[in-house]
Amino acid sequence: MRWIAGMDKIMEETKVETAEIEEAKTEGKRLQVLSDRCRKIFCEKKRPIIAGLAVLLVIAIGVGVYFYKFRTEDIGLEGAKNKVLEFVNGNLLQPGTVATVEDAEREGGLYKITINIAGKQKVATYLTKDGKKFFPEGMDTDVEKREIAEKQPEEVKEVPKNDKPVVDLYVMSFCPFGNKAEDTLKPAYDLLKKKVDFNFHYIVSSNGEEILSLHGTKEVVQNEREACVLKNYGKDRWFSFVAYVNKNCGSDGACWETGIRSMGLSVDKINNCVNSEGSALMKENEKASTEAGAQGSPTMLINGVPTKTVYQYGNSEAYKQVVCDAFNKAPAECAKKLSTQAAVTEGGSCGN
């Protein structure tokens, strides 16, 4: 570096200076030599020294700012845990469903926070150290590239035809997508219920005697109520009750009794059924949904084959048509065109 070379040269000249001073015989000459050398060193050579010191000063300030910046933007492991819980519980989950922290650690430049949703589902999430960016899933890019390359196109199975098609709908009572599927299917059900075998099931799991559902205990109880209506009053009343709850009762079913009474049904009979048969009914539904491979709400099978038409929420005509296509010979009812909502949405499910 130039300023270091300058310092070496100054040191050499200083040695010469010392020799000259020793050679001086009088006080006046010694003072003159010192004066001359002072001007030469600190007046003519000071610029490279000052430049070098300035560079060092800039580097020191930059390093200090860098470490200060990153130190102050790290919210810490506890802060990351709190941030993730606040965001997930406040924005991503249904009311009544709560996530808790299962594990937390630093991974690379992020915080990895594993959460447990309603005691049923574990999800690994990631948060930047400043707490400003949340990622619901981490992906190993090398693994993902390999899996994508190896993945074969999904086989689309053709729905077999028969004289009386069988339609099975699998839902969770408080899943908004399942509710949309129920509401979309109802006009097709009303039109074809005498020609088609419609069946309705709930997606649940069990741990011993405990029944579990994605949206918590309130959903388990509502599943049981609806299953009891289906068992005791039949499919028409079931559909009317479900439609009432979907429209009026929100995500906790608080007004379900009003709905039952408005239909002329017995609240006591439903409560007694839930208390005595609710768990058994849910285990029957668990068996049915497991055998069908139904994991997401909604899932629809026609003659035993899944159909993606179920995701065309609001399009009752599409629901009707996919069912009518499963007849060996479509009945006259299939010629009637069903209304389609102005706001048709596609995709979305709970649990997949």
Stockholm file with secondary structure:
# STOCKHOLM 1.0

chainA/1-352         MRWIAGMDKIMEETKVETAEIEEAKTEGKRLQVLSDRCRKIFCEKKRPIIAGLAVLLVIAIGVGVYFYKFRTEDIGLEGAKNKVLEFVNGNLLQPGTVATVEDAEREGGLYKITINIAGKQKVATYLTKDGKKFFPEGMDTDVEKREIAEKQPEEVKEVPKNDKPVVDLYVMSFCPFGNKAEDTLKPAYDLLKKKVDFNFHYIVSSNGEEILSLHGTKEVVQNEREACVLKNYGKDRWFSFVAYVNKNCGSDGACWETGIRSMGLSVDKINNCVNSEGSALMKENEKASTEAGAQGSPTMLINGVPTKTVYQYGNSEAYKQVVCDAFNKAPAECAKKLSTQAAVTEGGSCGN
#=GR chainA/1-352 SS CHHHHHHHHHHHHHHHHHHHHHHCCSHHHHHHHHHHHHHHHHHHSHHHHHHHHHHHHHHHHHHHHHHHHHHHTCCHHHHHHHHHHHHHHHHTSCTTCCEEEEEEEEETTEEEEEEEETTTEEEEEEEETTSCCEESCCCCHHHHHHHHHHCCCCCCCCCCCBSSCEEEEEECTTCHHHHHHHHHHHHHHHHHTTTSEEEEEECCEEETTEEECTTCHHHHHHHHHHHHHHHHHHHHHHHHHHHHHHHHSTTTTTTHHHHHHHTTCCHHHHHHHHHHHHHHHHHHHHHHHHHHTCCSBSEEEETTEECGGGGEEEEHHHHHHHHHTTBSSCCGGGGSCCCEEEEEEECCCBCC
#=GC SS_cons         CHHHHHHHHHHHHHHHHHHHHHHCCSHHHHHHHHHHHHHHHHHHSHHHHHHHHHHHHHHHHHHHHHHHHHHHTCCHHHHHHHHHHHHHHHHTSCTTCCEEEEEEEEETTEEEEEEEETTTEEEEEEEETTSCCEESCCCCHHHHHHHHHHCCCCCCCCCCCBSSCEEEEEECTTCHHHHHHHHHHHHHHHHHTTTSEEEEEECCEEETTEEECTTCHHHHHHHHHHHHHHHHHHHHHHHHHHHHHHHHSTTTTTTHHHHHHHTTCCHHHHHHHHHHHHHHHHHHHHHHHHHHTCCSBSEEEETTEECGGGGEEEEHHHHHHHHHTTBSSCCGGGGSCCCEEEEEEECCCBCC
//
